[in-house]
Each structure stands twice: as C-alpha cells, then as structure tokens.
Amino acid sequence: KILRHTFRAIRRMTTAVDKEEARKRLTPLQWHVTQEKGTERPFTGCYNKFYEKGTYTCVVCDQELFSSDTKYDSGCGWPAFNEVLDQGRIKLTKDTSHDMVRTEVTCSKCDAHLGHVFNDGPKPTRKRFCINSASISFHSAGEEKST
C-alpha cells in the first residue's frame, strides 16, 4: 500500500506543471481558461473555423488530445470534436456552475480546463467535446512536436 502511494506521488511530481512557468508562458486568456476554468467568447477562438489536418494538444503540457479527423462544425462557436484520441488523456467531472449541469473536460496530465462534453454530437459517438481554442495548440500532420 505504501509503495502504491509512493508511485502516485512520483507520478504527480513528474506530470505537475510549474504554475509560475505556465503563467509566464501562457497568454492571459489561456491562463484564465485553463487555470481558472474560464470560457472564451463564442466564435472568437482561432480554431473554431480551422480545418487543417493534424493533432490538437493541451496548451499547458502539450499532451495530445484530439485529432483533426474527429473535428466538426457544430455551430456552437467553439471547436468541436466527437472523440478524444484516448479516454485516458482527459478527465470528465460533473460541473454545476452557472446554474447548469454539465460535464467538464480537463487534461489528465496537468488538470487544465479544456471545455465541456455534451451528448448531442454526431454518430457514432453522439459526443460533442466543446473545447476552448485557448486551451489547445495545433500541430500539423507530419510536423515534429517539440517537447
């Protein structure tokens, strides 16, 4: 049991993001969205009407989250995906803020707030991952990802 707790602590230390470093690196909007659970205004994000082929990563820790193959225009004003690359890369949590009941999506590696997921997307998943542009970065297909 002690060994299991030790491994959890080590994993947290290796995946934790230095908040001061992140604050210096992120724009005020990126910080607000990812660290303070904010939301960018609809139809203002750079990835809302963006359809190049590639991968979307967490803007804080660079973990790969979504493929452009699952991105679609939902008309909601934010980038929408109907699937995540791997369910282990996100955490889903009940969100009752703003007098609504929603499911919050956060990065499993650094806990950055990404957006929300709804059950009104296209087949086959029926999911709409409604993600803030400010919480993700884009890497073109074939581009080497810097880590």
Residue, then its C-alpha position, 0 to 999 in steps of 0.5 A: k500500500i505504501l509503495r502504491h502511494t509512493f508511485r502516485a506521488i512520483r507520478r504527480m511530481t513528474t506530470a505537475v506543471d510549474k504554475e509560475e512557468a505556465r503563467k509566464r508562458l501562457t497568454p492571459l486568456q489561456w491562463h484564465v481558461t485553463q487555470e481558472k476554468g474560464t470560457e472564451r467568447p463564442f466564435t472568437g477562438c482561432y480554431n473554431k473555423f480551422y480545418e487543417k489536418g493534424t493533432y490538437t494538444c493541451v496548451v499547458c503540457d502539450q499532451e495530445l488530445f484530439s485529432s483533426d479527423t474527429k473535428y466538426d462544425s457544430g455551430c456552437g462557436w467553439p471547436a468541436f470534436n466527437e472523440v478524444l484520441d484516448q479516454g485516458r488523456i482527459k478527465l470528465t467531472k460533473d460541473t454545476s456552475h452557472d446554474m447548469v449541469r454539465t460535464e467538464v473536460t480537463c487534461s489528465k496530465c496537468d488538470a487544465h480546463l479544456g471545455h465541456v462534453f455534451n451528448d448531442g454530437p454526431k454518430p457514432t459517438r453522439k459526443r460533442f467535446c466543446i473545447n476552448s481554442a485557448s486551451i489547445s495548440f495545433h500541430s500539423a500532420g507530419e510536423e515534429k512536436s517539440t517537447 
